[in-house]
Amino acid sequence: MAAGLSNTPEQNPSFNPVVLHWPPSMRLGDEQFFEFCRANDAWRIEYTAAGDCEIMAPTGGETGWRNSRLTTLLSIWAEQEGSGVVFGSSSGFVLSDGAIRSPDVSWVKKARLAVLTPEQKQRFLPLCPDFVIELCSPSDNLKTLQGKMREYIENGADLGWLIDAEIKRVLIFRPGQAISTVDQPEFLSDDVVLSGFKLNMNKIWNVDF
C-alpha cells in the first residue's frame, strides 16, 4: 500500500525517524520513558514494542495547521456527542504490546477512562484509543505510519484514518478487515464508531493561511 501514497521512504530516505536502540538490560520502563520525554520535550518521541525510542522531526506549518484543525473538528463533535474524550498529538498511550504511541489525533470512550486512577491519568494513559488519526507529513515515513496504524488496530483500536493531504487520499483501518482506500473524499464518517461525526475534508485539504 505504501506505493499508493506520496513521500515513500525510497523517495525521501532522510525522513525516517531517528531510532535509539537500547540493549535489553538497559531498556526503559514506562516511568523512565515518561521522564526521558519530559527531559526532551522539544521532540516527539515514541517507544516501540521492541524497546527502541523513535524520535520524529517537528512538523511544518501546513501539517501543524491540519493537525490542529482535525483536533478541533473532532473535539466539537465529541463535546456534543458526549461519550468520549479527544486527545492531541502530545498525549501518549501505553499499548498492550508495550509500545508507547502518540497519534496525531485520538478519541477514547469516557467509560474506559473512568476506571483509571488519578496517577494513571497524569502519566501516559495505559490503553489504546478507540479511534486514531495519523496525518502524513513530509517528515513521515509512510511505511512506518502504516505499521503504526496496524499496531493500533491490533492493540484494540476500532477505527483508524491515515490521511495523506498531499494527494488527498485516506487509508481506513478496521479490525478484521482489509485496508480500504478513499481518493479525494469530500466527507469521512463512520457511524459504527463515531456516531454522527462527519468530517468535511475540504476543511483539511485547503490550507487557509
SVG drawing of the C-alpha trace seen along z (x, -y; Angstrom):
<svg xmlns="http://www.w3.org/2000/svg" viewBox="-25 -33 48 43">
<polyline fill="none" stroke="black" stroke-width="0.4" points="0.0,0.0 2.9,-2.4 3.5,-2.9 0.0,-4.4 0.8,-7.3 3.2,-10.3 6.6,-10.6 7.7,-7.0 10.8,-6.1 12.6,-5.5 11.7,-9.0 12.7,-10.6 15.2,-8.5 16.1,-11.4 12.6,-11.5 13.0,-8.2 12.7,-8.7 15.9,-8.6 15.9,-5.3 17.7,-4.8 18.4,-1.1 18.6,0.0 20.3,3.2 17.8,5.5 19.4,4.8 19.0,1.1 15.5,0.7 13.4,-1.9 10.3,-1.2 7.2,-3.3 8.1,-5.7 11.6,-6.1 10.4,-6.7 8.0,-9.3 10.8,-11.2 13.0,-10.8 10.3,-12.5 9.8,-15.3 13.6,-16.0 13.4,-16.2 10.0,-17.8 11.1,-19.7 10.9,-16.4 8.1,-14.0 9.4,-10.6 7.7,-7.2 8.6,-3.8 8.3,-0.7 7.3,2.8 10.9,3.9 12.1,1.3 13.6,-1.3 13.0,-5.1 11.8,-6.7 12.5,-10.5 10.4,-12.3 11.2,-15.6 8.8,-18.6 6.1,-19.2 5.9,-22.0 3.3,-24.8 0.7,-23.2 0.9,-19.8 0.6,-21.5 -2.3,-23.5 -4.1,-20.4 -3.4,-18.6 -4.9,-21.5 -7.9,-21.5 -8.6,-17.8 -8.3,-18.0 -10.7,-21.0 -13.3,-19.4 -13.3,-16.1 -13.5,-17.9 -16.6,-19.9 -18.3,-16.7 -17.1,-14.9 -18.4,-17.6 -21.8,-17.4 -21.9,-13.6 -20.7,-13.2 -19.4,-9.6 -15.7,-10.2 -12.7,-12.5 -10.3,-13.8 -6.5,-13.9 -3.9,-15.8 -0.5,-14.7 1.3,-15.3 -0.7,-12.6 1.0,-9.2 -0.7,-5.8 0.8,-2.6 -0.4,0.2 -0.8,3.8 2.3,4.8 4.5,2.5 4.7,-0.3 4.1,-3.9 2.5,-5.9 1.2,-9.4 -1.3,-9.6 -1.8,-12.9 -5.5,-12.9 -7.3,-10.3 -10.6,-9.6 -11.3,-7.5 -14.6,-6.4 -15.2,-8.0 -16.2,-4.7 -12.6,-3.4 -11.0,-6.5 -13.3,-6.4 -11.6,-3.2 -8.1,-4.8 -6.6,-6.1 -5.7,-9.8 -2.0,-8.8 -2.6,-6.9 -4.3,-9.9 -1.2,-12.1 1.1,-9.7 0.9,-8.0 -2.6,-6.5 -2.4,-2.7 -4.8,-1.9 -5.2,-2.1 -7.5,-4.8 -10.8,-3.7 -10.2,-5.9 -6.9,-7.3 -5.9,-9.7 -2.4,-9.9 -1.7,-12.7 1.1,-12.1 3.6,-15.0 6.9,-15.4 8.8,-14.3 7.0,-11.0 8.0,-7.6 4.8,-6.1 5.8,-2.5 6.3,-3.3 3.0,-5.1 1.1,-2.2 2.8,0.1 1.6,-2.2 -1.9,-2.1 -1.9,1.7 -0.4,1.7 -3.3,-0.5 -5.8,1.9 -4.0,5.0 -3.9,3.4 -7.6,2.6 -8.5,-0.4 -11.8,-0.1 -11.0,-2.6 -8.0,-4.4 -7.7,-7.0 -4.3,-7.6 -4.6,-10.9 -2.3,-12.0 -3.2,-15.6 -0.7,-16.0 -2.6,-13.6 -5.9,-13.8 -6.0,-10.1 -7.2,-8.3 -6.4,-4.8 -9.0,-3.4 -8.1,-0.7 -10.6,1.5 -10.2,4.8 -10.6,7.9 -10.9,6.0 -8.6,5.2 -7.3,1.6 -9.7,-0.5 -8.5,-3.4 -10.6,-6.5 -9.3,-9.0 -10.3,-12.7 -13.2,-12.2 -15.4,-15.2 -16.5,-13.8 -15.4,-11.0 -17.7,-9.3 -18.2,-6.0 -21.4,-5.7 -20.4,-2.4 -17.5,-4.0 -18.2,-7.8 -21.9,-8.2 -23.0,-11.4 -19.4,-12.6 -19.0,-13.7 -15.6,-15.3 -15.7,-17.8 -12.4,-17.1 -12.4,-20.4 -11.5,-21.9 -8.5,-19.7 -7.3,-19.7 -7.5,-23.5 -5.0,-25.4 -6.3,-28.9 -3.3,-30.8"/>
</svg>
